[in-house]
């Protein structure tokens, strides 16, 4: 009986090691992008398999945040007041910075602005970029786009502002990237980051 249990334990260990080895081999490709804002921000990522479409798979949603003092304590917040107005959100109208040295391949406009807390409908206002090596970046939920289709942009160049449109509940941006038909994970280049303007000397 003990030998049978030991054999089962050894078999389970071998299977776990084999799975770990397969996971290492299946590591997700990552691509470096210029940070999206000249501001404090935080991002949440779509997990692998959550969405399959190239514009959503492995995407990331980023919100501008600020340090806010309340009763002598500092808190990281994404909006002031109750957040019911787009203007309450610190990201609203913040400049979005180009993720790469690339070409603006396509622009889509959704003219409807959502109310915070209420999911909008339809495809969001978005900009599709293409790098010289074929990597695509797409940014969604923006507004006031400052570039035209076919334009060449530099990494870090302001190209739009944060909006709240399409399938969105609050002012933020969504970014996704892919090479050919394979989604890739976005990493923001920490060498391009700095303190936001209000904290610089």
C-alpha positions as CSV (number, residue, x, y, z in Angstrom):
1,X,0.0,0.0,0.0
2,X,2.8,2.4,0.9
3,X,4.6,1.6,-2.4
4,X,1.5,2.3,-4.4
5,X,1.1,5.7,-2.7
6,X,4.8,6.5,-3.3
7,X,4.4,5.5,-7.0
8,X,1.4,7.8,-7.3
9,X,3.3,10.7,-5.6
10,X,6.3,10.3,-7.9
11,X,4.0,10.2,-10.9
12,X,2.3,13.3,-9.8
13,X,5.6,15.0,-9.3
14,X,6.8,14.1,-12.8
15,X,3.6,15.5,-14.3
16,X,3.9,18.7,-12.4
17,X,7.6,19.1,-13.6
18,X,6.5,18.3,-17.1
19,X,3.8,20.9,-17.0
20,X,6.2,23.5,-15.5
21,X,8.7,22.7,-18.3
22,X,5.9,23.2,-21.0
23,X,4.9,26.5,-19.4
24,X,8.5,27.8,-19.7
25,X,8.6,26.7,-23.3
26,X,5.3,28.5,-24.0
27,X,6.5,31.8,-22.6
28,X,4.5,34.8,-24.0
29,X,6.4,37.2,-26.2
30,X,6.5,40.7,-24.9
31,X,7.0,44.0,-26.7
32,X,8.4,47.3,-25.3
33,X,6.2,50.4,-25.6
34,X,6.6,54.0,-24.5
35,X,4.6,54.8,-21.3
36,X,1.1,56.0,-22.2
37,X,1.1,59.1,-20.0
38,X,3.3,61.7,-18.5
39,X,1.5,61.1,-15.2
40,X,1.1,58.5,-12.5
41,X,-1.0,55.6,-13.8
42,X,-1.8,52.0,-13.1
43,X,-2.8,49.2,-15.5
44,X,-4.7,46.0,-15.3
45,X,-4.0,43.2,-17.8
46,X,-6.3,40.8,-19.6
47,X,-5.1,37.3,-18.7
48,X,-4.1,34.9,-21.5
49,X,-7.3,33.3,-22.9
50,X,-9.6,35.9,-21.5
51,X,-10.2,37.4,-25.0
52,X,-9.2,36.1,-28.4
53,X,-9.6,39.0,-30.7
54,X,-6.3,40.7,-31.6
55,X,-7.5,44.1,-30.2
56,X,-8.3,42.6,-26.8
57,X,-6.1,39.5,-26.4
58,X,-3.3,40.2,-23.8
59,X,-4.5,43.8,-23.7
60,X,-4.0,46.2,-20.8
61,X,-6.3,48.9,-19.4
62,X,-4.6,52.0,-17.9
63,X,-6.0,54.8,-15.6
64,X,-4.3,58.0,-14.6
65,X,-4.0,58.4,-10.8
66,X,-2.9,61.0,-8.4
67,X,-1.9,61.2,-4.8
68,X,-4.7,62.8,-2.9
69,X,-4.5,64.0,0.8
70,X,-7.5,63.2,2.9
71,X,-7.4,64.0,6.7
72,X,-3.6,64.1,6.7
73,X,-3.2,60.8,4.8
74,X,-2.1,60.3,1.2
75,X,-4.1,58.0,-1.0
76,X,-3.7,56.9,-4.6
77,X,-7.0,57.8,-6.4
78,X,-8.3,57.7,-10.0
79,X,-11.0,60.3,-9.5
80,X,-12.2,63.0,-7.1
81,X,-15.7,63.3,-5.5
82,X,-18.1,60.5,-6.4
83,X,-16.7,60.0,-9.9
84,X,-20.1,60.4,-11.6
85,X,-18.8,63.0,-14.1
86,X,-16.0,62.4,-16.6
87,X,-14.4,65.6,-15.4
88,X,-14.0,64.0,-11.9
89,X,-11.5,61.5,-13.3
90,X,-7.9,62.5,-13.3
91,X,-7.3,60.8,-16.6
92,X,-10.0,62.7,-18.5
93,X,-8.5,64.6,-21.4
94,X,-4.9,63.6,-20.3
95,X,-2.6,63.4,-23.3
96,X,-2.0,59.8,-24.6
97,X,1.6,59.4,-25.9
98,X,2.5,57.3,-28.9
99,X,3.8,53.8,-27.9
100,X,6.3,53.6,-30.7
101,X,8.1,55.1,-33.7
102,X,5.5,54.0,-36.2
103,X,2.9,54.8,-38.8
104,X,-0.8,55.5,-38.0
105,X,-2.4,52.7,-40.0
106,X,-6.1,53.2,-39.1
107,X,-8.4,55.5,-37.1
108,X,-11.9,54.8,-36.0
109,X,-14.2,57.4,-34.3
110,X,-17.1,56.7,-31.9
111,X,-18.7,60.2,-31.3
112,X,-20.7,59.1,-28.2
113,X,-19.2,59.9,-24.7
114,X,-20.2,57.5,-21.9
115,X,-21.3,58.4,-18.4
116,X,-18.9,57.0,-15.8
117,X,-20.3,53.8,-14.3
118,X,-22.4,53.0,-17.3
119,X,-21.1,50.6,-19.9
120,X,-21.2,52.2,-23.4
121,X,-21.8,50.4,-26.7
122,X,-20.1,49.8,-30.0
123,X,-16.6,50.0,-31.1
124,X,-14.6,52.6,-29.3
125,X,-12.6,55.5,-30.8
126,X,-9.2,53.9,-31.6
127,X,-5.9,54.4,-33.3
128,X,-3.9,51.5,-34.9
129,X,-0.2,51.9,-35.2
130,X,2.3,49.8,-37.1
131,X,6.0,49.6,-36.3
132,X,8.7,49.0,-39.1
133,X,9.2,45.5,-37.8
134,X,5.5,44.7,-38.3
135,X,4.4,44.9,-34.7
136,X,1.0,46.6,-34.3
137,X,-0.2,48.6,-31.3
138,X,-3.9,49.6,-30.9
139,X,-5.1,52.2,-28.4
140,X,-8.8,52.5,-27.6
141,X,-11.3,54.8,-25.7
142,X,-9.3,57.9,-26.8
143,X,-10.7,61.2,-28.1
144,X,-9.5,64.4,-29.7
145,X,-7.1,62.5,-32.0
146,X,-4.3,64.8,-33.2
147,X,-2.9,62.7,-36.0
148,X,-4.1,61.5,-39.4
149,X,-4.1,58.1,-41.0
150,X,-0.8,57.6,-42.8
151,X,1.1,59.9,-40.4
152,X,4.5,59.0,-39.0
153,X,4.8,59.5,-35.2
154,X,7.6,59.2,-32.7
155,X,7.5,57.3,-29.4
156,X,6.2,59.6,-26.7
157,X,4.6,62.1,-29.1
158,X,1.1,63.2,-27.9
159,X,-1.4,61.8,-30.4
160,X,-4.8,61.9,-28.6
161,X,-6.5,62.4,-25.2
162,X,-8.1,60.0,-22.8
163,X,-11.8,59.6,-23.4
164,X,-14.7,57.3,-22.4
165,X,-16.4,55.7,-25.3
166,X,-17.3,52.3,-26.7
167,X,-17.3,49.4,-24.2
168,X,-16.0,51.5,-21.3
169,X,-17.3,52.5,-17.9
170,X,-14.7,55.2,-17.1
171,X,-12.1,57.5,-18.7
172,X,-9.1,55.3,-19.4
173,X,-7.2,53.8,-22.3
174,X,-7.0,50.2,-23.5
175,X,-3.9,49.1,-25.4
176,X,-3.2,45.8,-27.2
177,X,-0.3,44.6,-29.4
178,X,0.3,41.8,-31.8
179,X,2.9,40.5,-34.3
180,X,1.3,38.9,-37.4
181,X,-1.7,37.2,-35.9
182,X,-0.2,36.5,-32.5
183,X,-1.0,38.7,-29.6
184,X,2.0,39.9,-27.5
185,X,2.2,41.3,-24.0
186,X,3.0,45.0,-23.6
187,X,5.8,46.1,-21.3
188,X,6.1,49.8,-20.7
189,X,9.7,51.1,-21.1
190,X,10.7,52.1,-17.5
191,X,13.7,54.1,-18.9
192,X,11.1,56.5,-20.4
193,X,9.3,57.0,-17.1
194,X,9.7,60.0,-14.7
195,X,7.9,61.7,-12.0
196,X,4.7,63.5,-13.2
197,X,5.0,67.3,-13.8
198,X,3.4,68.2,-10.4
199,X,6.1,66.4,-8.5
200,X,9.1,67.6,-10.5
201,X,11.4,70.2,-9.1
